[in-house]
Amino acid sequence: MLGTYITFPELLIWLPLIAGILSFFIQKEATAKNWALFASIGTLMISLASLMYSDGSQKSFDTSNVSYVWLPSIGSSFAVGLDGIGRLLTLLNAIAFPLIFIVTYNKQYKNAAAFYGLMLLSQAGLMGVFCAMDVLLFYFFWELALIPVYFLSSRWGGEKRIAATFKFFIYTFAGSLILLVGILYFYQLTAPVIDRAGNTLAEHSFSLDAFLKVSLTGAQQNWLFWLFFIAFAIKMPIFPFHTWQPDAYEQAPAATTMVLSGIMVKMGVFAILRWLIPLFPLAVARWDNLVIGLSIFGMIYASLIAIKQDNIKRLVAYSSIAHIGLMCAAIFTRTEIGIQGTIIQMFSHGINIIGLWMVVELLEQQTGIKKISELGGVAQKAPVLTILLVVIALANIALPLTNAFIGEFMMFSGLFAFNKWYAAFAGISIVLAAVYTLGMIQKVFYGPVNVFTEKVKDIQWSQRLVLIIIVVIIFMVGVFPQPVFNLTKQAMVFIMTKMK
C-alpha cells in the first residue's frame, strides 16, 4: 500500500524539519507565523492520512519499514517506521502544533522567524523519536527535540529563564550522557552487519532488530536498565528526577511549555515501551516494585504540592507530574490492561494538559497575573472560556465520559491486579487531584470580580475554535475509545510477548 511505511514516516519528519530551517530566512513576523501554521497543518494532514493506511495487521517494530544508508561503517541506518503507538503519538504531535500556533497567534516575539523555526525543529525531533527504528537515530532525534527547547526557553522565557533553563539543561544533558553510555555498551554486543554476498559491512549494528537479538545476562540487564531508565525518568519526569520541571514550565514561553508538557514528556513514557521493556524484560521484572513505589510516592507528593500552590502555572506543572507518575507505575505492573491504559492516556493527557496551558496563557495575556489568589470572577467576564475550561479541567481529573477516564480506569485496574495496596495508595491522588483542580476553578473563575479581572474579555473566535476542538477530542475518545485500541493492538501484542 502506498505510503504505509515509505512515505508517511519520512514526511512527518522532513516537512517540519525543512520548514523549520527555511523559517530562519523569513524577514516579516506575520509571514513567519503564517509559514509555521501552514507547515504544521500540512504535517497534521500527513498524520491523518497515515491513519487511513493503518489496518492493524502490520507487524510492530518491523525495522525494514524505511531504511536508507546513513552511517554504514558503524552499522547505523536512517530507519524509520510507524507502529500503532508511533502513529498515536505522531498524531498527538501533529494535532498540537497548529492548535498551539493558533491560540498564541497574537503573541509578539522578537525575531519571530527564529522562534517559529525552533518550534518546527522541535516538532521534527519529536516525530523522529516516535518513528526511529535505529538506536543511534533515536538518540539523534532525542537530542534534536531538546536543543531547540533550550534556546526557546533561554531566549524568549520569563525573568528567571536563565536559571530555569540551566537546571533543565543540566538534568537533560546528564540523562543524555548516561543514555549514550548504555547505548554504546549495548552496541558492542550486537552481531556484525553482513551483506547478501557475505561481506562484513560493519562490526556491529545500531538497528533495533540487532539490539533485540542480543542475549543479555541478568547482571547486564540490571545495570543497563538503570542507564536507560534514568534518562527516560528525567524526561517524563518522575520523582526524584522532577525538580527541573516546575521551573522550566513556569519560565518557558507559553507555546514551548505546551510542547514540553503535552508532548515532550511522552518521549520518556514512549521510550520505556519502545526500548526498555523489550530490551531488559528481566530487569523490568526485578525492579518493578521500586519503580512503582517511587512513581506512587511522586504522585501523592506532587498532588499535595499542587494543592498548596498559589501560582497557577506551577499548579498545572505539578498536576502533570502526578499524571505521568501513574503512567509509569502502570507500565511496570506488566499487565496488559495497565499498559494499554498508559498508551491511551499518553494521548489523552497530551490533549488535556495542552488545553489547560492554553487557558492559563489566555488568562495571563489579559491580566498579566499568575497568582490564583489575585484572580476571581472570570466567569462573569468570559463565560465561554469558563465553560470550555471546566470541561477540560474535569477531563484532566478523569470524569466519566471524558478521555482520561478510560486510561485512568485501565491503569488503576492494572495496579490493582498487581498489588491492591499500590492501587489504594495511588487512589489517594484521585481525591487530591479533585481538590486542587476544583479549588483552582472556584478561586479563579467564580466569586467576585476584582481589579485584575474586571477588564477581562471573552476569547476570540479562533481561540474558541481551538478549545472546542480539544473538547470534541475529549468526548470522542471518552465515549468511543475503540479506534485507539484497534490502532495499538499489534504493538500491545509485541510488548506483552517481550515481557514473557
N, C-alpha and C positions, 0 to 999 in steps of 0.2 A: 504494500500500500504506500502511495506517495507520501513521503514526509514522516512516516511513523517514527523512524529513528534518525533519518538522514537530515531532513530539513529543519524540523522544529527545534531540537536542542541547540543547533548551531545558531539559528536565527534569534532565539531567545537570549543568547549571549552577545552575538555580534551586533545586533541592532542597537541596544543601549550603549555598547562599548564604542562603536563608531560615532553614534550620535553624541555621546559624551565628549569625545575628543574634538569633534567638529564644533561643539558648543563654545570651546575656548576662543574660537576665532570670530565669534559674533560680537558686533560692536554695540548694538542697541539692547537695552534691558527688556523691552517689550518683545523684541524678536527672540531673545534668549528664552523668555518664559514660554512663548508660543512654540518654539522649537522643542523644548523639553516636554511640553504637554503633548505635542504631536507625536514625538518619538515614543513616549510612554503609552499612548493609546495604540500605536502600531504594535508595540510589544504585547499589549493586552489582547489584541486581535489574533496574534500568532498563538498565544497561550490558549485562547478559547478554541481556535481551530484545531490545536493539537488534541483537545479532548474528543473531537469527533473521530479521531483515528484510534482511540483507545477502546478496545472491545473487551479488555480484561483477560485476554488469552495470552498476552505476551509474557515471556519469562522475565522474572525480576533479575536485575543486575546482569543482563546479557551484555558483556563487555565488547561484543562485536557490533554494537549499535552504530556508532560513528567513530572511526578511528583513523587519524592521519599521522604520518611520520612527523615527529616533533623533535625528540632528542634520542635518536636510535642508538647512539653509542652507550647510553646508560639505561636503555630499556624503558623509556618513557614515551608515551604517545598522547596525542590530543584525542582522547577517548571520552566521548560524552554520550549520554542517553537519558531516557526518561522512563523510570518505573512509576508505579502508582503514587508513591509518596512524593517522588520528584515532581510529578505533574501537579499534585495538590499544592505543593509549596511554591512552585514556579507560578501557579495561578494566583496564589496569595500575593506574591511579589508583584505580579503584573497588575492585579487589581489595585494594590495600594498606591503605586506611584502616581497614576493620573488623578486619583482622588486627593492625594496629598498636594499635588501641584494646583489643583482647582481650588481647594479650600484655603490655600495660602497665596493665592494669585495676587492679592492686593498688597502683599508684603514686599517692602522695598529692600533690596540688597545692594551693597556697594560691590561693584564688579560682579553683576548678576550672571554674566556668561560663565565665569569660573565656578560660581555656586552651583548652577544647574548642570554644568559639565561634571563636577564632582558627584553630584547626586546620581546622575546617569551611570557614571563609572561604578558607583557603589551598587546600583541595581545589576549591572553586568556581572560584578563579582559574586553577588548573591545567586544569580542564575547559574553561574559556573559551579558554585558549591553544591547546588542541588542537582546538577547534571553530571558532574565529573565521575568517570569510571576508572580513572588513573590516580593513584595516591599522590604523586608529585603534582599533577594538575589540580587535584583537590586542594593541596596546600597552597599552590599559586593563587587560586581564586579565593581561598580563605583569607589570604593577606590582601588581595586586591579589594575585597569588600570592606576591609577595615581601614586601609590607608586613607581613602577619601573622607571617611567619617572623622578621622583625626584632624584633617585640615579644615573640614566644615565646622567642627566644634571649636577649634582653636582660633579661627578667623572670624566667624560670624556668631559666636556664642555670647553668653552673658558676661557680667562683670567679673565673675570668678572663673572664667572659662579656662584660663591657663592652668590653674591648679587642678581643676576637674579633668581637663584633657590630659595633663601629665600623669595623673593617677590612672586614668583609662589606658594610656599608652604603656605604663609600667606593667599593669596586670596583663594586658593582651600580648605585649611583647614577650613577657616571661612565659606565658602559656604557649605562644607560638614556638619559642625555642625548645621547650620541653616536648612539644608535639613533634618537632623536626628530629630531635634525638631519637624518639621512638620509631619514627618512620624510617630513618636511615639504618637503625639496627635491624628492623624487620626486613628491610630491603636486602640486606646482606644474606638473609636466609632463603631468599627466593631462588628458583631454578634459572639456569641460563635461558636466553631467548634464542630459539633455533628457527631458521627459515625452512622453507619446504625442501630445499636442497641439502639440508643437514648442516648448514654453516652456522656457526655461533655469531649472532649479531651483537649480543651484549651478555655480560657475565651474570647479570641479574635483571629483574623486571619490577617496574612500579605499577603494573596493571593490577586491578582489583582481583581478577581471576588468579593471578600468580600469588597474591597475598593470601587468598582463601585456601590455596593448595598447600601452604606451609603448615607443617605439623609442629606445633609448639609444645614444649613440656609445661607442666603445671607451674613450675617456678618461673619460666619465661613469661607465661601469660600473666602471672601475678604482678610482676614489676612493670611490664609493658602496659598492662591495663591502667596503672596509675599515671603513666606518662600521657597516655591518650585522654584518660578521664579528666585529669586536672585541667588540661587545655580546654576540653569541652565544657567543664563545670564553670570555668571563668567566663566563658562566653554566654552561658544561659542567663544569669549566673545563679548558683545555689549557695547556701551557707556552707562554709565560711568565706567563699570567694566573691561575695556580692558587694563589697563596700564601695567599689568604683561606681556602681550603677546609679544610686540616687543623685549623686553629684553630677554625673555625666548627663542624666536625663534633665536635670534642672537647668544646667548651663548651656546645653546644646541648643542650636536654633530649633524651632518647633518642628519643621519638616524633618530634620535629622533625628530628633527624638522619636518621631513616629516610625521612622525606619528602624532605629535601634530597638525600640520596644516591641513593635509589631512583627518585624521580620528577622532582624539580625540575631536576636536571642534564640530564634528557632534553629539557627545554624548548629548550636550545641546539642539541642534535642535531636535534630536530624542526624547529626554525626554519630550519636550513640546508637541509633537504629541502623545506620548505614555501615558503620565501621566497627564500633566497639563490640556489639553483640555478636556479629558473625566471626570476628577475628579472635575474641577472647571469651568464649562461652563458659569455660571452667572458672575463670576469674570472676566473671559476672555472677555466677552462682555462689562463689566463695564470699564475695564482698557485698552481696545484696542487702543484708541486714544493716550494715554500716551505712551504706549509701541511702537506704530508705530512712534510717534514723536521722541522718543529717538533713535530709530533704524535709521530713515532717517537722523537725525542730525549727528549720528555717521558715516553714510555712507559718507556724504559730508566732515565731519571733517577728517576722515581717508584718504579720497582721496586727500584732499588738502595737508595733511602732506606728503603723498606718493610722490606728485609732487616735494616737496622741499627736498626729501631725496637724499643724496649722497651715502649712504650705501645701497647696492643692497639687502641685507638681510632684512633690515628694510622696504624697499620699498615693497617687497613681503609680509611682515608681515602686513603692513597697508592695502595693497590690499585685504588681506584675511578678515580683519575686515569689510571692506566695503561690501564685498560679503555676509558675514554672516549677516550683518545688514539687507540686502534686504530679506534674507530668513525669518528672524524673523518678519519683517514688513508684509510680505506676509501671514504668518501663521495667524497673528492677524486681517487680513481682514476678516477672517472666510468665505472666498469664496472658492468654490470647485476648481476653476482654479488656484487660488493663492496657495492653499495648495498642489495641485498636482504638480505645478511648483516647489515648495520648495522640494518636495520629489525627483524629478528627478535631481534637482540642487544639492542636497546633494551628490549624486553620481558623477555628472559631475564636481563639484567644487573640490571634493577629487582627482579625476584623474588629473585635470588641475594643481592644486596647487602643487601636488607632482611632476609633470613634471617640473614645474618652479624651485622648490627647487633642483631637480636633476641637472638641467643646472647650477644653481648657484654653487652647490657643485663641479661640474666638472671643472668650471672655477677657483674656489678657489684652487682646488687641483694643478692646473698647474701654477697659477700666485701668489697665496697667497694674492690676493688683494680683498677687499670688496668694495672699493670706486669706484663709477661709473666714476668719473672724471679722475681716473688713468687708466682706461681701454680704449679700442678702437681698431678697425681694426681686431677684432676676426674673422670676416667673411673671411678675406683673408687667415687666417691660419687654420680655422676649418669650411669649408663650410657646411659639413653635419650637424654638431652641430647647425650651424646658421639656416639652413632650418628647422630643427626639432623644434628649439626654437621659430622661428617665427610662426609656426603653433600652438604650444601650447599657446604662448602669445596671439595670435589673438583669440583663443578659450576662453581664460580667459576673454577677453573683449566682448565675445558673438557675434562673427562674424557669420552671417547666414551660415548654413550647418554644424556648429560645435555644440558640445553637449550643451554648456552653452547657446546658443541662444534659445533653446526650453524652458529651465527652466526660463530664464530671461524674455522672452516674456510672459509666463504664469503668472509669479509673478507680472510683471508690469500691466498686464491685471486685475489681482485681485486688485491691488492697485487702478487702475483707476475706477473699479466698486465700490470700497469702498468710495473713495474720489479723485476727479480729481486733487485737489491741492497737495495732498500727492504724487500722481503719477508724477506731474510736478516737484516737488522739488526733488524727488528721481531720476528722469531722469537726473538731473544735474550730478549725479555720473557717468553716462554712458560717458559723454563728458570728465569728469576728468580722468576716467579710461583709455580712449584712449590717453589722454595727457601723463600720466606718463608711460604707457606701451610702446607706440611708441617712447617716448623720451628715455627710457631705451634701447630699441633695437638700436636706432640710435647712441647713445653715446657709447655703449659697443661693438656692433658688426660691426659698419661701421665707416668710417673715417680712418685716417692714423694709421698704426701700431706704437706702442711706445715701450719703453724699457721693459715694463712689459708684453707685449703681443707678442713680436717678437719670443719667443720660444714656443708659444702655438702650440700644435699639435691636429689634429682631434681625435675624440673619438674612442675608441676601438670597436671591433665588438660586444662585449657583451653589452656595453653601448648603441651602436646604436640600438641593438635589443630591449632593454628596452624602449627607447624613441619612436621607431617605433610602439611598442605595444600600448603605450599611444596615439600616433597619430591615430592609427587604431580605438581604442575605441572612440576617439573624433569624428571621422567621422561616425562610426557605429551608435552611439547614436544620433548624429546630423541629420543624414539622415533618420534613421528609429527608432524612439523612442517608437513605439507601444508596443514592448515586455515589456518595463518598465511600461507602463500604464496598460497592462494586469496583470502584476505581482502584482501591488499595488492597483488594483481597489477595492478589497474587504476591504482592510484596509481603503481606502478612504470612502467607504460606512459607515463603523463603525464610523470614525471620524466625518463625516457630521451629522450622526444620533445623536451623543452625543452633538452636538452644538445646536440642535433644542430645 
